[in-house]
Amino acid sequence: MTVCEPATTGTVVPTGELDLRRALTGLEGLLVMSMAMMQRHDVDEVINVLKREVESVTGCQLVNVTFQRDREWITLPPREPTKPAEPSPSTGERVFVQDNGDSWTSTTAVAVLNGAPGQLVLRSFARPDPEQLFVIERLGNLLGTALADAQVHERHRRRAHELGAANNEMARTVAALQHREGVLEEFARLSTTGTELDVATSLSRLTGSAVVLRDRFGHETTRITVAGRYQPVLERTSLEEVIGGRPELGTIELEVPPDKDRDDASFALRYAGVALGLLRAQAAAMNELENRLSRDLLDDLLGGLPADVAVDRASAQGHDLGVPHDLIVCAWSSERGHRGHDRDVDHLRMAMARQRLPCLVVRNRGLVVALAHRGVDMGRMFNDLSRAYGDTNGVIAKGEPANSPEQIPRAYEQAQRALRARQQSHNPYGFIAYADLGVDRLLALDGNAEEVERLITDWLGDLLSYDRRHGTELVPTLAAYLDHGGKYADTSTTLTIHRNTLRYRISRITEISGHDLNDVETQLNLHLATRAWRLRRASVGEPPRNAVR
């Protein structure tokens, strides 16, 4: 039968009933054990000392210790934590002894600082004597002190660890902020004093990533690679930023390796985009200003600007008018819906830039006009423009060299006449110089207008009247026939009609006009008349009229 009883009938074990020698021996061992526990500063180590030394000090084995740790009940050695069973002894008062049949259990209070009293449970195979109970009671007091001290040290260590972690986090935050501040300062400086290449190079250095700049059409303009940093495509993260938030300024791309911080890379990319946006916007504004000044200057030069004023204005824009110049006009017959007027100017300006010739470019009277230092390669320019437009349906023409600003208007008129002559020829696309016009130079002169009109009327009057009345195109047919030297095969191919149709038209031309097309003199006069008619009817910059019904 289990018996639970107090160790003594009083609240304190009477000193007179103790064997003082045995009690002092137990206290000596208890002192040594308590010193060992107080030096541990760790709850688990305190319990380990207790487990190791309790039997030699008290003659009992440790069952468990139950106490509050951070407001939770803890039982060591581990078992299910429970609040101490009632009745529980108060510190310094009593030790409860329980007879379990085959053993005895001694329970004493363990008072941990600022916590509810716990308990120390020991087991022995004989009923503890008063000396043992005296030592057990003091052991409970000392154990409570040791556990309280250990918990204080644990809290200090935990707080120190938390403080260290907070300090480390703060240090990382400060380092990140300093890094980002450096990024902002770098791109703020480059946005005013740097170039696009400087921005791309700095972005690559700050992020350890490859950088690609593209213009508004998606064409790559700059690429910065990182030596020794090759990564397979699937392992890289590609980030893209619209430069300055304006699609017309292009984009900037970043290929971030997996070992680089994506947030830092995104931050640097964003502000690199801002810096590039400022640079490109400034460059675009300056380019527009320069282009506008150039357009105004060239417009005035084409209109006949006084030489001294022209030279001064050109010098202010960095253009030397003191050397001979070529004046070029360009007209392309591609659909205007697929391109803008500014694109025409850009194409001609880029073609001139490839020849490294200083030039002024403007749109005037429906034509794109360029004034460049003498030495323009017309064939190369036509090829460059054909690639830019994607077809060869255009004409470029050049006037005679202008050796002074006063000669520029004359060169402009000559270039227009050459352009008009080429557009109305049987081969209406390509390039031509005014010097290559031959007899067309005389036919196109304004001073000969009256005689030229009389020539057209005398030789083509009846045919022109017939075409107007009946909606036919006998005059264009005659012009093509004479251009090809009277060859039916070549003429029918050019006009895209059957030979029999061509023979019928030629017979009608002979019948209506009364001219003998086999006569050499008649052929010459008719050929001159048709060429004059084409030159007179063509508007400058008008697409060629080759379709003949």
Wavefront OBJ file of the C-alpha trace (Angstrom):
o trace
v 0.000 0.000 0.000
v 1.314 3.436 -0.967
v 1.849 5.799 1.956
v 2.399 9.522 1.637
v 3.545 11.323 4.727
v 5.627 14.292 5.771
v 9.216 13.673 6.618
v 8.724 15.101 10.107
v 5.869 16.071 12.320
v 7.091 19.639 12.409
v 7.613 22.161 9.662
v 11.385 22.030 10.065
v 13.586 19.037 10.782
v 14.810 19.518 14.386
v 18.554 19.991 14.532
v 18.747 17.942 17.704
v 17.489 14.847 15.899
v 20.223 15.042 13.254
v 23.515 13.293 13.189
v 25.477 16.494 12.682
v 28.571 14.711 11.399
v 26.608 12.929 8.705
v 24.654 16.086 7.924
v 27.827 18.143 7.567
v 29.307 15.480 5.306
v 26.223 15.695 3.099
v 26.355 19.488 3.144
v 30.009 19.390 2.080
v 29.128 17.273 -0.948
v 26.120 19.508 -1.593
v 28.365 22.582 -1.557
v 30.719 21.061 -4.105
v 27.785 20.027 -6.337
v 26.120 23.440 -6.052
v 29.354 25.170 -7.071
v 29.551 22.885 -10.088
v 25.918 23.668 -11.009
v 26.396 27.424 -10.590
v 29.325 27.363 -13.005
v 27.386 25.731 -15.822
v 25.092 28.660 -16.863
v 22.964 26.230 -18.884
v 19.830 24.422 -17.686
v 20.655 21.124 -19.393
v 24.173 21.132 -17.987
v 22.841 21.926 -14.490
v 20.557 18.885 -14.713
v 23.476 16.772 -15.975
v 25.496 17.737 -12.881
v 22.479 16.919 -10.725
v 22.058 13.498 -12.325
v 25.727 12.731 -11.959
v 26.226 13.897 -8.334
v 22.837 13.573 -6.598
v 23.248 9.945 -5.534
v 26.646 10.525 -3.942
v 25.331 13.552 -2.030
v 21.845 12.378 -1.001
v 21.959 8.618 -1.403
v 18.978 8.862 -3.780
v 18.534 8.603 -7.536
v 17.085 11.426 -9.635
v 13.595 10.801 -10.957
v 12.892 14.230 -12.484
v 12.870 17.952 -11.938
v 9.812 19.985 -12.882
v 10.026 23.787 -13.126
v 8.906 26.774 -15.189
v 11.112 27.809 -18.097
v 9.975 30.869 -20.049
v 6.458 30.443 -18.620
v 6.257 26.821 -19.713
v 6.474 23.776 -17.465
v 9.580 21.722 -18.170
v 10.351 18.236 -16.877
v 13.923 16.972 -16.988
v 14.933 14.323 -17.792
v 12.298 14.743 -20.518
v 8.813 13.355 -20.102
v 5.430 14.937 -20.657
v 5.539 18.363 -18.950
v 3.020 18.636 -16.109
v 2.390 21.091 -13.355
v 3.626 19.717 -9.975
v 1.008 17.600 -8.245
v -0.585 18.801 -5.035
v 0.352 18.843 -2.266
v 3.665 20.531 -3.114
v 6.102 21.471 -0.385
v 7.068 25.070 0.204
v 10.742 25.924 0.011
v 12.548 25.413 3.279
v 9.625 23.744 5.006
v 9.162 20.092 4.276
v 10.166 17.132 2.166
v 7.354 14.779 1.240
v 8.197 11.108 1.380
v 6.074 8.539 -0.437
v 6.199 4.781 0.008
v 5.821 3.074 -3.378
v 6.147 -0.447 -2.040
v 9.488 -1.325 -3.619
v 10.962 2.168 -3.254
v 10.543 5.515 -1.593
v 10.032 8.841 -3.377
v 11.189 12.097 -1.818
v 9.758 15.343 -3.226
v 10.963 18.805 -2.322
v 10.177 22.262 -3.667
v 12.360 23.926 -6.298
v 11.887 27.692 -6.328
v 13.088 29.226 -9.592
v 13.371 33.018 -9.630
v 10.137 34.768 -10.712
v 8.415 31.447 -11.332
v 5.923 29.187 -9.619
v 7.574 26.586 -7.334
v 8.597 23.412 -9.085
v 9.651 20.141 -7.555
v 12.581 17.770 -7.311
v 11.691 14.090 -7.150
v 14.252 11.554 -5.883
v 13.968 7.795 -5.403
v 15.596 5.528 -2.846
v 15.124 1.895 -1.857
v 15.018 2.717 1.851
v 13.148 5.347 3.738
v 15.352 8.515 3.791
v 16.684 9.288 7.232
v 16.525 12.820 8.708
v 20.069 13.634 7.563
v 19.184 12.743 3.958
v 15.974 14.737 4.133
v 17.895 17.713 5.500
v 20.301 17.583 2.544
v 17.458 16.995 0.022
v 15.615 20.054 1.291
v 18.759 22.232 0.903
v 19.393 20.665 -2.507
v 15.989 21.903 -3.674
v 16.896 25.449 -2.642
v 20.314 25.345 -4.319
v 18.919 23.696 -7.460
v 16.327 26.466 -7.777
v 19.081 29.071 -7.531
v 21.250 27.246 -10.089
v 18.342 26.864 -12.518
v 17.386 30.521 -12.098
v 20.994 31.555 -12.774
v 21.159 29.286 -15.814
v 17.924 30.721 -17.200
v 19.204 34.265 -16.720
v 22.356 33.360 -18.641
v 20.291 31.659 -21.323
v 18.158 34.771 -21.711
v 21.304 36.884 -21.941
v 22.792 34.573 -24.540
v 19.540 34.544 -26.486
v 19.324 38.314 -26.372
v 22.966 38.596 -27.336
v 22.314 36.262 -30.267
v 19.237 38.239 -31.280
v 21.185 41.465 -30.939
v 24.008 40.026 -33.012
v 21.548 38.867 -35.667
v 19.893 42.297 -35.632
v 23.300 43.963 -35.924
v 24.233 41.684 -38.817
v 20.929 42.402 -40.536
v 21.428 46.109 -39.959
v 24.957 45.868 -41.334
v 23.641 44.088 -44.434
v 20.924 46.708 -44.810
v 23.432 49.538 -44.439
v 25.746 47.863 -46.959
v 22.842 47.416 -49.390
v 21.792 51.045 -48.951
v 25.373 52.224 -49.432
v 25.639 50.073 -52.558
v 22.407 51.491 -53.940
v 23.475 55.002 -53.004
v 26.655 54.369 -54.973
v 24.567 53.122 -57.905
v 22.429 56.263 -57.814
v 25.475 58.541 -57.615
v 27.177 56.679 -60.464
v 24.237 56.938 -62.853
v 23.405 60.495 -61.780
v 26.950 61.484 -62.728
v 26.876 59.573 -66.019
v 23.503 61.062 -66.975
v 25.181 64.485 -67.255
v 28.820 63.752 -68.097
v 28.877 60.243 -69.582
v 27.954 58.435 -72.764
v 25.740 55.451 -73.517
v 28.831 53.230 -73.530
v 29.833 54.559 -70.092
v 26.383 53.729 -68.684
v 26.392 50.223 -70.176
v 29.933 49.560 -68.906
v 29.090 50.752 -65.382
v 25.903 48.670 -65.297
v 27.846 45.572 -66.325
v 30.504 46.250 -63.674
v 27.971 46.900 -60.887
v 25.882 43.804 -61.628
v 28.468 41.410 -63.055
v 26.115 40.833 -65.973
v 26.081 41.208 -69.746
v 24.351 44.353 -71.021
v 22.606 44.935 -74.371
v 21.323 48.310 -75.596
v 18.753 48.471 -78.397
v 17.261 51.342 -80.350
v 13.536 51.948 -80.820
v 13.444 49.479 -83.733
v 14.953 46.676 -81.634
v 18.347 46.837 -83.337
v 21.292 46.130 -81.056
v 23.477 49.236 -80.647
v 25.793 48.219 -77.794
v 26.746 44.931 -76.097
v 28.946 44.602 -73.021
v 29.972 41.046 -72.105
v 31.586 39.783 -68.902
v 34.825 37.888 -69.465
v 34.881 34.420 -67.917
v 31.239 34.636 -66.852
v 29.660 32.422 -69.503
v 26.430 30.828 -68.343
v 24.052 28.612 -70.338
v 21.003 30.507 -71.535
v 18.619 28.507 -69.337
v 20.608 29.437 -66.207
v 20.524 33.179 -66.850
v 17.766 35.586 -65.910
v 17.029 38.200 -68.569
v 15.734 41.552 -67.356
v 14.535 44.309 -69.693
v 13.847 47.982 -69.046
v 12.293 50.541 -71.386
v 14.797 53.390 -71.466
v 13.420 56.404 -69.657
v 9.956 54.828 -69.741
v 9.683 55.918 -73.403
v 9.600 53.136 -76.030
v 10.882 55.521 -78.703
v 14.187 55.724 -76.799
v 14.790 51.967 -77.013
v 15.428 49.293 -74.386
v 18.217 48.028 -72.150
v 18.615 44.331 -71.345
v 20.523 42.618 -68.537
v 21.530 38.933 -68.540
v 21.897 38.152 -64.819
v 23.928 35.051 -63.790
v 22.311 32.800 -61.143
v 24.865 33.776 -58.474
v 23.960 37.483 -58.637
v 21.229 39.182 -56.615
v 18.263 39.841 -58.883
v 16.842 42.674 -56.741
v 20.123 44.609 -56.841
v 20.372 43.967 -60.579
v 16.808 45.225 -61.108
v 17.542 48.352 -59.069
v 20.706 49.116 -61.052
v 18.912 48.364 -64.339
v 16.070 50.742 -63.486
v 18.353 53.696 -62.795
v 20.643 52.869 -65.699
v 17.496 53.150 -67.821
v 16.804 56.562 -66.292
v 20.355 57.734 -67.062
v 20.182 56.404 -70.621
v 16.787 58.009 -71.052
v 18.226 61.396 -70.137
v 21.211 60.909 -72.449
v 19.107 59.728 -75.396
v 16.454 62.376 -74.857
v 19.150 65.043 -74.721
v 20.826 63.625 -77.818
v 17.474 63.489 -79.624
v 16.714 67.084 -78.645
v 20.146 68.255 -79.784
v 19.840 66.257 -82.988
v 16.418 67.753 -83.672
v 17.755 71.245 -83.024
v 20.721 70.668 -85.330
v 18.460 69.182 -87.993
v 16.057 72.096 -87.767
v 18.894 74.608 -88.084
v 20.304 72.599 -90.990
v 16.896 72.488 -92.677
v 16.445 76.217 -92.269
v 19.923 76.891 -93.638
v 19.512 74.611 -96.659
v 16.046 75.996 -97.411
v 17.528 79.489 -97.440
v 20.479 78.354 -99.580
v 18.111 76.818 -102.130
v 16.224 80.098 -102.208
v 19.379 82.146 -102.873
v 20.942 83.230 -99.563
v 23.678 85.904 -99.870
v 27.133 84.340 -99.826
v 28.498 86.170 -96.776
v 25.416 85.364 -94.680
v 25.416 81.770 -95.921
v 29.067 81.211 -95.003
v 28.621 82.683 -91.516
v 25.507 80.636 -90.741
v 27.049 77.446 -92.090
v 30.237 78.021 -90.078
v 28.173 78.473 -86.920
v 26.728 75.010 -87.566
v 30.108 73.479 -88.331
v 29.603 73.224 -92.097
v 32.180 74.588 -94.541
v 30.660 76.249 -97.617
v 34.065 77.324 -98.881
v 34.584 74.082 -100.826
v 32.737 72.772 -103.936
v 29.472 70.971 -103.193
v 27.247 68.397 -104.883
v 23.503 68.949 -104.701
v 21.469 65.728 -104.657
v 17.701 65.268 -104.964
v 15.952 62.001 -104.187
v 12.434 60.718 -104.908
v 11.263 57.219 -104.036
v 7.965 55.837 -105.291
v 7.382 53.339 -102.457
v 4.001 53.523 -100.779
v 3.984 56.441 -98.371
v 1.775 54.498 -95.991
v 4.797 52.365 -95.130
v 7.122 55.236 -94.260
v 7.061 58.795 -93.042
v 8.628 61.917 -94.429
v 11.140 61.954 -91.606
v 12.177 58.435 -92.574
v 13.003 59.660 -96.090
v 15.279 62.322 -94.644
v 16.849 59.794 -92.271
v 17.555 57.359 -95.093
v 19.317 59.982 -97.210
v 21.243 61.343 -94.236
v 22.444 57.837 -93.310
v 23.449 57.114 -96.895
v 25.515 60.317 -96.938
v 27.043 59.442 -93.557
v 28.307 56.128 -94.964
v 30.363 58.120 -97.465
v 31.734 60.279 -94.634
v 30.821 63.500 -96.415
v 29.573 66.514 -94.401
v 26.081 67.359 -95.603
v 22.847 69.246 -95.010
v 19.549 67.422 -95.681
v 16.042 68.863 -96.036
v 12.661 68.099 -97.589
v 11.763 70.692 -100.226
v 8.981 70.694 -102.856
v 8.224 67.034 -102.185
v 11.844 66.003 -102.692
v 14.547 65.063 -100.225
v 17.508 67.347 -100.919
v 21.107 66.952 -99.746
v 23.968 69.422 -100.068
v 27.271 67.612 -99.536
v 30.942 68.206 -100.086
v 31.850 67.261 -103.637
v 32.656 63.617 -104.312
v 29.325 61.844 -103.812
v 29.337 58.285 -105.202
v 25.892 58.140 -106.834
v 25.932 54.393 -107.476
v 26.828 53.582 -103.891
v 24.192 55.987 -102.611
v 21.481 54.403 -104.781
v 22.410 50.947 -103.478
v 22.321 52.155 -99.858
v 18.920 53.779 -100.348
v 17.566 50.682 -102.097
v 18.543 48.569 -99.103
v 16.977 51.096 -96.730
v 13.663 51.205 -98.633
v 13.640 47.538 -99.556
v 13.204 48.196 -103.294
v 14.816 50.011 -106.232
v 11.788 52.125 -107.164
v 13.476 55.470 -106.818
v 15.621 58.085 -108.504
v 18.487 60.208 -107.279
v 19.802 63.068 -109.395
v 22.720 65.455 -109.121
v 23.211 68.945 -110.504
v 26.494 70.421 -111.650
v 29.006 71.170 -108.858
v 28.298 74.363 -106.888
v 31.604 76.138 -106.267
v 30.012 78.919 -104.213
v 26.756 79.498 -102.294
v 25.397 81.576 -105.197
v 25.501 78.511 -107.483
v 23.446 76.298 -105.173
v 19.989 77.381 -106.526
v 21.180 76.688 -110.082
v 22.468 73.246 -109.075
v 19.115 72.566 -107.422
v 17.183 73.381 -110.606
v 19.558 71.213 -112.629
v 19.122 68.280 -110.262
v 15.335 68.589 -110.536
v 15.500 68.609 -114.348
v 17.720 65.544 -114.316
v 15.337 63.810 -111.914
v 12.339 64.661 -114.079
v 14.079 63.432 -117.212
v 15.016 60.111 -115.598
v 11.534 59.565 -114.208
v 9.977 59.979 -117.666
v 12.496 57.820 -119.501
v 11.938 54.186 -120.496
v 14.170 53.225 -117.514
v 12.679 55.453 -114.801
v 14.618 54.185 -111.771
v 18.267 54.664 -110.856
v 20.613 57.630 -110.623
v 21.530 60.391 -113.040
v 23.623 63.543 -113.179
v 22.588 66.703 -114.979
v 25.754 66.463 -117.060
v 24.445 63.169 -118.513
v 21.156 64.596 -119.823
v 22.334 65.425 -123.345
v 19.599 66.974 -125.492
v 17.153 66.902 -122.590
v 19.141 69.751 -121.032
v 17.955 71.976 -123.899
v 14.407 70.697 -123.825
v 14.098 71.317 -120.082
v 15.366 74.922 -120.125
v 12.709 77.428 -119.158
v 14.115 79.897 -121.678
v 13.161 77.538 -124.512
v 9.656 76.879 -123.235
v 7.816 78.601 -126.099
v 9.766 76.858 -128.864
v 9.528 73.513 -127.091
v 5.756 73.849 -126.785
v 5.542 74.656 -130.494
v 7.650 71.554 -131.254
v 5.277 69.386 -129.224
v 2.189 70.864 -130.881
v 3.553 70.588 -134.428
v 4.598 66.959 -134.160
v 2.242 65.505 -131.546
v -0.790 67.799 -131.617
v -3.136 65.456 -133.516
v -2.164 62.449 -131.382
v -2.598 64.375 -128.119
v -6.040 65.560 -129.220
v -7.037 62.018 -130.133
v -5.833 60.662 -126.746
v -7.838 63.315 -124.894
v -11.028 62.595 -126.842
v -10.888 58.815 -126.749
v -8.938 58.081 -123.560
v -6.203 56.231 -125.447
v -2.447 56.445 -124.912
v -0.990 56.652 -128.380
v 1.601 59.301 -127.446
v 3.118 57.208 -124.593
v 3.141 54.231 -126.965
v 4.993 56.276 -129.611
v 7.489 57.527 -127.001
v 8.299 53.982 -125.863
v 8.558 52.780 -129.489
v 11.064 55.530 -130.336
v 13.021 55.014 -127.081
v 13.610 51.407 -128.132
v 14.672 52.327 -131.657
v 11.543 50.943 -133.280
v 12.035 47.423 -131.900
v 8.664 45.756 -131.445
v 9.819 43.084 -129.001
v 11.460 45.499 -126.552
v 8.622 48.005 -126.827
v 5.855 45.461 -126.222
v 7.762 44.107 -123.202
v 8.117 47.586 -121.717
v 4.447 48.390 -122.310
v 3.365 44.855 -121.280
v 1.135 44.489 -124.334
v 0.999 41.937 -127.152
v 2.993 42.649 -130.319
v -0.159 42.639 -132.412
v -1.624 45.299 -130.126
v 1.549 47.339 -130.569
v 1.405 46.951 -134.378
v -2.190 48.134 -134.364
v -1.305 51.185 -132.281
v 1.637 52.095 -134.521
v -0.612 51.874 -137.560
v -3.156 54.144 -135.863
v -0.370 56.602 -134.946
v 0.774 56.718 -138.571
v -2.789 57.140 -139.791
v -3.776 59.917 -137.348
v -0.521 61.916 -137.382
v 0.282 61.451 -141.068
v 3.970 60.949 -140.221
v 6.124 58.288 -141.845
v 7.800 56.466 -138.973
v 10.302 54.884 -141.319
v 11.797 58.282 -142.176
v 14.936 58.989 -140.079
v 14.329 62.753 -139.918
v 10.732 62.193 -138.859
v 11.825 59.722 -136.188
v 14.306 62.275 -134.792
v 11.742 65.060 -134.596
v 9.095 62.798 -133.099
v 11.596 61.492 -130.556
v 12.533 65.034 -129.509
v 8.859 65.980 -129.311
v 7.940 62.980 -127.129
v 10.881 63.628 -124.806
v 9.928 67.280 -124.519
v 6.310 66.282 -123.876
v 7.350 63.953 -121.044
v 9.599 66.581 -119.477
v 6.916 69.267 -119.655
v 4.111 67.165 -118.252
v 6.107 65.732 -115.299
v 5.924 67.328 -111.860
v 9.126 67.345 -109.840
v 9.240 64.276 -107.618
v 6.233 62.679 -109.398
v 6.508 58.890 -109.711
v 7.176 57.572 -113.233
v 4.225 56.947 -115.515
v 4.935 53.714 -117.293
v 1.584 51.990 -117.246
v 0.050 52.112 -120.713
v -3.374 50.683 -121.397
l 1 2 3 4 5 6 7 8 9 10 11 12 13 14 15 16 17 18 19 20 21 22 23 24 25 26 27 28 29 30 31 32 33 34 35 36 37 38 39 40 41 42 43 44 45 46 47 48 49 50 51 52 53 54 55 56 57 58 59 60 61 62 63 64 65 66 67 68 69 70 71 72 73 74 75 76 77 78 79 80 81 82 83 84 85 86 87 88 89 90 91 92 93 94 95 96 97 98 99 100 101 102 103 104 105 106 107 108 109 110 111 112 113 114 115 116 117 118 119 120 121 122 123 124 125 126 127 128 129 130 131 132 133 134 135 136 137 138 139 140 141 142 143 144 145 146 147 148 149 150 151 152 153 154 155 156 157 158 159 160 161 162 163 164 165 166 167 168 169 170 171 172 173 174 175 176 177 178 179 180 181 182 183 184 185 186 187 188 189 190 191 192 193 194 195 196 197 198 199 200 201 202 203 204 205 206 207 208 209 210 211 212 213 214 215 216 217 218 219 220 221 222 223 224 225 226 227 228 229 230 231 232 233 234 235 236 237 238 239 240 241 242 243 244 245 246 247 248 249 250 251 252 253 254 255 256 257 258 259 260 261 262 263 264 265 266 267 268 269 270 271 272 273 274 275 276 277 278 279 280 281 282 283 284 285 286 287 288 289 290 291 292 293 294 295 296 297 298 299 300 301 302 303 304 305 306 307 308 309 310 311 312 313 314 315 316 317 318 319 320 321 322 323 324 325 326 327 328 329 330 331 332 333 334 335 336 337 338 339 340 341 342 343 344 345 346 347 348 349 350 351 352 353 354 355 356 357 358 359 360 361 362 363 364 365 366 367 368 369 370 371 372 373 374 375 376 377 378 379 380 381 382 383 384 385 386 387 388 389 390 391 392 393 394 395 396 397 398 399 400 401 402 403 404 405 406 407 408 409 410 411 412 413 414 415 416 417 418 419 420 421 422 423 424 425 426 427 428 429 430 431 432 433 434 435 436 437 438 439 440 441 442 443 444 445 446 447 448 449 450 451 452 453 454 455 456 457 458 459 460 461 462 463 464 465 466 467 468 469 470 471 472 473 474 475 476 477 478 479 480 481 482 483 484 485 486 487 488 489 490 491 492 493 494 495 496 497 498 499 500 501 502 503 504 505 506 507 508 509 510 511 512 513 514 515 516 517 518 519 520 521 522 523 524 525 526 527 528 529 530 531 532 533 534 535 536 537 538 539 540 541 542 543 544 545 546 547 548 549
